[in-house]
């Protein structure tokens, strides 16, 4: 995120490179950088003759070079944007000759999503020498809540830890989907607001009381009644609460709990750092550790592996997922 801010600042200050190669597994920042260049490098009057958008599936490397070598008309520079450039992955190395001698009045932007250049190859070295190679890496799940907080902070909003966790558990690590939902909330809520679980429930459709986050908490507290209420809700709404997701999240929770048991220093700050969790949730792990000693945690992890296979249809004899979930929770809380 800081690298993106610096890149944008450089462009705003007129430090514009002849080639921007935007690559990597996370498309969100690739789109954001490309859109920023498309919207801001040229004025509206200049765009008509000097800005072109190409698509990788429709062109060749020769087409890119031909367009990039044109001179701008009545403008200091032209912008050539190649979207879905990953469709040219088999021939992308042919761009090396242009990268070694680029048209300095052209800003060439290549959106190379879900793939990346081999840093040992000549093309990478050539672009890196005169332009920008930006790799957009996919965030780990434990990094997404902090990303949400930082994005909202830049827009003068805050979000409660529980609300952020609800978004992560419902939307995963897809930053584009998460950002779309955040933008909806920003339209509804005034600047300076804190986004709460109730806001998430009312405007995005994630139940604040019946979700994987609350299930994890109920299990950790050995709150059998609450855990079964949530599982019954999941059974009635299987499309919105797929078992495979629930099992994966519980597996992650008990794996962290096993790690917690192995910590010599169980101070809240050290636990948050070691488990890579928000300090807000540390007390939940402390409570769960009291209710699930290390031997029991190991047994639960084994059970979750068993039900992970069953949730994917192996050896479950077409048992409804709601029934499998009920059996799983009964085994965990036994």
N, C-alpha and C positions, 0 to 999 in steps of 0.2 A: 504493500500500500504506500509506503514512504517512497519507494522507487518510482511508482506511478506519479505521485505528487511532484517529485523532482523533474520527471520527464515533462509533465505538463507545464511546470514553471519555466523550464528551459525554452519550450516552444513559445510561451507567452512573452518571454524576454527576447525573442528573435533568434535564439540559438537553435536553428532548424537544420536537421541533418538530411542528406540526400536519400537515405534509405532507412526505413523503419521495418525491421523484421520482427513481427509479433507472433510468438509461438508458445505452445504449451497445452497442458491438459485442462486448464480452467479458462473457458472462453469469455468470462465476464470482463476481465480487464483488457483482453484483446479488443473486444467490442468498444469498451469505453475509450481507450486510447485512439483507436481508429476513428470513432465518431468525433472525438475532440479535434483531431486533425482535419477531418472532413468539414467540420463546422467553423473552424477558426483560422486556418492558415490563409485562406483567401477571402476577400470580401465578396458580398453577394454579386456585385457587378463583374468580378473577375471569374467567378465560378462557371459561368455559361460557356466560355471558350477554353478554360484552363483546368477544369476538374473533370476527371473521368473515373467511373467505377467499372471494374472488370470482374468477372467471375471465373475461378479456376477451371471449372468443368467445361467452359465454353472457349477457352483460349489456349495458346501455347506460350512457351517462354519467349519465342520470337515475337509474338504479339505484344508481350509486356515490354520488351526492349524497344520495339518500334514506337510504342506510345511514349515510353520514358524518354526517348531521345529527341522528341519533338521540342521545339522552342515555344515558350509561352507567347501568347498574343496580348499585347497591351498590359502586361503584368510582369512583375519581377520573377515570378515562378509559376509553375503548374503543379498540380497534385494528381497522382495516379494511384488509385486504391485498388488492390486486388483482394477481393473477398473469397473465402473458401480456397485459399491458395494451397491447402493441403491436398487438393485434388491433382496438383502438379508434382506430387512428391517423387514420382519416378524420374522426372526430368529437371527437378529444381536446381541441381548442381550446374546445369547449363547457364545459370544466371551469373556464374562466377566472372565471366569476361566483362559483363556490364558492371558488376560490383567493383572490379578493379579500375574501371574508368567511367564512373557515373556522370550523367548530365547534372551539373551542379544547380541548374535552375529548375530541376524536377525534384519533387518530394514523392518518392515511391514508397508505398505502404503495403506490406504483404501480411495478410491475416492467415496464419498457418496454424489452425486450431487442432488440438488433440495430438499433435506431432511436434517434433523438434529437430533442428539441424544437428548433425554430428559435429561436435566442436573440434574434432580433429581434421575435418575436411576444409578444403581451400575456400569454399563459399562462406562458411562461418567466419573464418579469419579475415576474409576480404571485407565483409559487411561490418564486422566488429571494428575494423580499422577506421572506416570512414563514416559509419552510420551507427544505428542502435539495434542491438539484438536484445529483445526483452522476452524473458521466459516467464510465463504465467503459470505458477505451480498451484495445483489443487490443494486447498487447505485440509488439514486433518479435522475430524469432527470436533476435537477439543479446542480448536482454534476459531471455530466459526462464531461462537457466542461473543468473543472479544471483537471479532470483525464487525459483527452487528452493532456492538456498543460504539465502536469508533466511527462507523458510518453515520450513525444517528447523532453522535456528538458533533460531528462536522456540520450537521443540519440544525443544531440547537435542540435536540431531543435527547431524552434518556430512556432507558428500558430496565425493568426489574430483571434480576437474574433468572427468575422462574419464567418470565415471559420470553426471554431470549432462548432459554432451553427448550421451551415448547416449540418455538420456530425451528430450532435445529432438529428436534426429534421428528417433527412433521414434514419438513422440507429437505432434510439431509444437508449435504454440503454444496448444493447447487446455488451459487451466489446470485445468479440471474433471477431465479425463482424467489429467493429470499428478498432481493432488492425490490422486485415488483410488489411484493406484499408490504414491504416497508413504505414504499411510495404511496400505496393506498392509505395506509395509516396516517401518513404525513398530510394527506389531503383532508382527512377527517379531523385530525387533532391539531390544536393551535401550537405554534412554536413554544418551546419551553416545557412541553408536556412530558410526563413519564408514561411510557407505554406499559400497560399492566396486563396480567393474564386475562382480565375481563375484556380489555380492548381486543386481545387476540381472539377470544372466544366469539365476541359479538361481530367482528368484522372479517375474520379469516375462517372461522368455522371449526377451530380446534377447541374441543371441550377443555375448560380449565380444571375440571374435576376428574375426568375420565380419559386419561392419556397415559402414555408409557412412563412419563416422568412421575406421575402420581402413583402408578403401579409399583415402580421401583422403590419409591418412598414407603409405600404401604408394606411391601415385602420386607424392607430393611427394618421396619418397626415391628414386624410380625403382627400387623393389623389384619387379621384373617378376614374379618367382615368387609373392610374396605377393599382389600385385594380381590375378593370374589365379586364385589359390586362392579369393579372396573372390568374384570374378565367377562362378566355377563354382558356388560355394555359392548365390549369388543366382539363378543359372539353374535350380538344382534346387529353389529355394524362392521362386518368382516372386510368390506372393500376399503373402508377408511382406516382400518386397524389390522393390516396383514400380520399374520402370526410370525412370518419370517423376520419382520422388523422387530417385533417384540422380543423374540428369542435373541436376536443379535444384540439388542440394547441391554438385556439382562445379562448376557454373556460378558459384555464389556464391563458392566457394573460389578459382577462377582470376580472378574479377573482383577479389577482395581482393588476390590476388597481383599483378595489374596495378597496383593502387593502391600496393602495397608498393614496386614498382619505381620509382614516381614520387615516393617520399618522399625529401626531402633529409636528414631526421634519421631514421636507422634504429636508434636506440637502443631497447632492448626496451620501455621505458615509453612512448615516443612511438608505437611501432608498435602496441602494445596499444590505446592511446587512439584512434589514427587509424583502425584497422581495426575497432574496437569488438569486440575479442576478449579472452578471459581471458589474462593474462600467461603462464600456464602453457603456452599453445600457440604463443607467439611463435617459439620455436626451430624449430618445424615450418615456419613461413613462411620463416624465414631459409634453412633447408635447401632448401626447394622453390624459392626464388628462385635459388639456385645452379644447380639442375638445370633450371630453366625460365627462360631469359632472356626479356626483354620481348617480343621478336619471336615466340618460341615460344608464350608465354602468349596473345598475340593470335590466333595460329593455332588454339590449343586452344579458345579462346572461340568462334571461328567454327565449329569442328567440333562443339562442344556445342550450338550453335544448330541446326545441321543435324540432330543426333540427337534433339534435343528434339522436332522436328517428326515425325521417324520414330517416336519412342516413343509418339506419339499417333495412329499409324496412317496417317500421310500419306506416301505414296511408299515404303513399306517392303515392299509386296507380301506381306503376311502373314508376314514373317520373324519367327520366335520372338524374344521380347525377350532371351532369354539369348544368342542369336547376335548380336543388335544390340549388346548390352553388350560382348561379346568383341571385336567389330569396333571399337567406340568406344575401348576401353582400348588396343587395338593401335595405333590412330591417335594417341592421346594420347602413348603411350610410344615412338612411332617416332623 
